[in-house]
Amino acid sequence: MANAKCESCRFFDEHKVNGAVAQNDEGLCRFNPPVSQPGPDAHGLWPVVGSTDWCGHYTPGMTAAE
């Protein structure tokens, strides 16, 4: 599982496409829906992950999106 890291997963969003700037090697995990916030006016948030992080959902078929 040498490729078991977020940057090689198709659900990793590094923000380069939408012009946003991520700090260091961080990105967003888009595997699950955003986490809800307690207030009705608050927006849901995607989990922030590092490019070399990985989770139990990873499989070799989850290679980076094209």
C-alpha angles and dihedrals in degrees: 000000000000090000093052096123134110096247090064094048121099089225095059112107112197093182095236094119096054095044095246120138120233121202116246109323097333127133140155127274109227096180095102129030119271118281111256120241123226098241126070092231095050123097126230117258130220114225113262112228137176119245091245095046119103138187140207092264094069119117129166088252091065094079120156117295117258 
